[in-house]
Amino acid sequence: MNPGQRMLPTPSPETQRYWDGCKQHELWLPYCLACQASFFYPRPFCPNCFGWEVEWRQASGRGTLYTYAIQYRPQAPGFEPPYVTAIVQLAEGPRMLTNLVEIEADPAQITCDMAVEVVFQDLDEMSLPVFRPVRA
């Protein structure tokens, strides 16, 4: 890794479908057939009912901002402060840790429950899902 280069996740067999979708700028979530609920993070069983009948479904990419933090100190290479870390409540139900982009890192500009949508940052061999405020 070059200095200043962002560390990238390593796909596993359980997450490969998720990362393949991100590369195509699509957000895919695991879905439990037994309890009929989407969940995140990807894993081979449902964290709600522990069922093993799981399939992948494409998500809308829409949600609301559940909570956020503005980072003023660099936490890792490739993240230039200030930047916003966030938890998004996806329209399909699960919450997702992400970054909030295309908005000033200012508490006067960011509000919990604001509508957000997924966009993708293309980095080397993969694309990362991040969220931005829905444009009116």
C-alpha positions as CSV (number, residue, x, y, z in Angstrom):
1,M,0.0,0.0,0.0
2,N,1.3,3.4,-0.9
3,P,1.4,6.1,1.8
4,G,-1.9,8.0,1.8
5,Q,-3.6,5.2,-0.1
6,R,-7.0,4.1,1.3
7,M,-7.2,0.5,2.7
8,L,-9.8,-1.5,0.9
9,P,-11.9,-4.4,2.2
10,T,-11.1,-7.9,1.1
11,P,-14.2,-9.7,-0.2
12,S,-15.0,-13.1,1.4
13,P,-17.2,-15.8,-0.1
14,E,-20.0,-14.4,2.1
15,T,-19.6,-10.8,0.8
16,Q,-18.5,-11.4,-2.8
17,R,-22.1,-10.9,-4.2
18,Y,-22.3,-7.6,-2.3
19,W,-19.0,-6.3,-3.7
20,D,-19.8,-7.5,-7.2
21,G,-23.0,-5.5,-7.0
22,C,-21.2,-2.4,-5.8
23,K,-18.8,-2.7,-8.7
24,Q,-21.9,-2.4,-11.0
25,H,-23.1,0.5,-8.8
26,E,-25.9,-1.6,-7.4
27,L,-26.6,-2.1,-3.7
28,W,-27.5,-5.8,-2.9
29,L,-28.6,-7.1,0.5
30,P,-29.0,-10.5,1.9
31,Y,-32.7,-11.4,2.4
32,C,-34.0,-14.1,4.8
33,L,-36.8,-16.2,3.2
34,A,-37.9,-17.5,6.6
35,C,-38.6,-14.1,8.4
36,Q,-38.8,-12.1,5.2
37,A,-36.3,-9.4,6.2
38,S,-33.2,-7.9,4.7
39,F,-30.1,-7.6,6.8
40,F,-26.7,-6.1,6.8
41,Y,-23.7,-7.0,7.0
42,P,-23.6,-10.0,4.6
43,R,-23.4,-13.4,6.3
44,P,-24.6,-16.9,5.4
45,F,-27.4,-16.9,8.0
46,C,-30.1,-14.5,9.2
47,P,-29.2,-12.6,12.4
48,N,-32.9,-12.2,13.3
49,C,-34.2,-15.8,13.2
50,F,-30.9,-17.7,12.5
51,G,-32.4,-19.2,9.3
52,W,-30.1,-20.4,6.6
53,E,-32.4,-19.8,3.7
54,V,-30.9,-16.6,2.4
55,E,-30.9,-15.0,-1.0
56,W,-29.7,-11.7,-2.4
57,R,-32.1,-8.9,-3.4
58,Q,-31.3,-5.6,-5.0
59,A,-32.0,-2.6,-2.6
60,S,-33.5,0.7,-3.6
61,G,-30.4,2.6,-2.4
62,R,-32.6,5.0,-0.4
63,G,-32.7,5.6,3.3
64,T,-32.6,8.1,6.1
65,L,-29.7,9.3,8.1
66,Y,-29.9,7.6,11.5
67,T,-26.8,9.2,13.1
68,Y,-23.5,10.7,12.2
69,A,-20.2,12.0,13.4
70,I,-17.9,14.5,11.9
71,Q,-14.3,13.3,11.9
72,Y,-11.8,16.2,12.4
73,R,-8.7,14.0,12.8
74,P,-7.4,11.5,10.3
75,Q,-8.4,8.0,11.3
76,A,-6.7,6.1,8.5
77,P,-4.8,6.8,5.3
78,G,-7.0,8.1,2.5
79,F,-9.5,9.9,4.7
80,E,-8.9,13.6,4.7
81,P,-10.7,15.5,7.5
82,P,-13.2,16.7,8.0
83,Y,-15.4,13.9,6.8
84,V,-18.7,12.5,7.9
85,T,-19.1,8.9,9.1
86,A,-22.8,7.9,9.3
87,I,-25.2,5.1,10.0
88,V,-28.0,5.0,7.4
89,Q,-31.4,3.3,8.0
90,L,-32.0,1.7,4.7
91,A,-35.6,1.7,3.2
92,E,-35.4,-2.1,3.3
93,G,-34.8,-2.1,7.1
94,P,-31.2,-2.7,8.1
95,R,-28.8,0.0,9.2
96,M,-25.5,0.4,7.4
97,L,-22.2,2.1,8.5
98,T,-21.0,4.4,5.7
99,N,-19.8,7.9,4.8
100,L,-22.0,10.9,4.0
101,V,-20.7,12.8,1.0
102,E,-21.6,15.8,-1.2
103,I,-22.5,17.8,1.9
104,E,-20.4,20.2,4.0
105,A,-19.1,18.5,7.2
106,D,-21.1,21.0,9.3
107,P,-23.7,20.2,11.9
108,A,-25.8,23.1,10.7
109,Q,-26.1,21.3,7.3
110,I,-26.7,17.7,8.4
111,T,-29.8,16.5,10.2
112,C,-30.8,13.1,11.4
113,D,-33.7,11.6,9.5
114,M,-32.7,13.4,6.3
115,A,-33.4,11.5,3.2
116,V,-30.2,10.0,1.6
117,E,-29.3,7.9,-1.4
118,V,-26.4,5.6,-2.3
119,V,-23.7,6.7,-4.7
120,F,-20.5,4.8,-5.4
121,Q,-16.8,5.7,-5.1
122,D,-14.8,3.9,-7.6
123,L,-11.4,3.0,-6.1
124,D,-8.9,0.7,-8.0
125,E,-10.5,-2.7,-8.3
126,M,-13.7,-2.0,-6.2
127,S,-16.5,0.5,-5.6
128,L,-17.5,1.6,-2.2
129,P,-21.1,2.6,-1.4
130,V,-21.5,6.0,0.3
131,F,-24.6,8.1,0.8
132,R,-25.5,11.7,-0.2
133,P,-28.5,13.8,0.7
134,V,-31.4,13.3,-1.8
135,R,-31.5,16.2,-4.1
136,A,-34.8,18.0,-4.2
